[in-house]
């Protein structure tokens, strides 16, 4: 559980760094990377918390 929390935190941090680099350099590939990292982080977090919810219900 702690491992997943750290992974989600560091992925969100990586997305934030990508967005900061996009703001600093105006290179669009940093924005694409940031959005891709953010999208997959949210999907993984929803899946993880979905499993926790199902575990509580069953």
Secondary structure, DSSP 8 states (H G I E B T S, - for coil): -HHHHHHHHHHHHHHHHHHHHHHHH--HHHHHHHHHHHHHHHHHHHHHHHHHHHHHH-
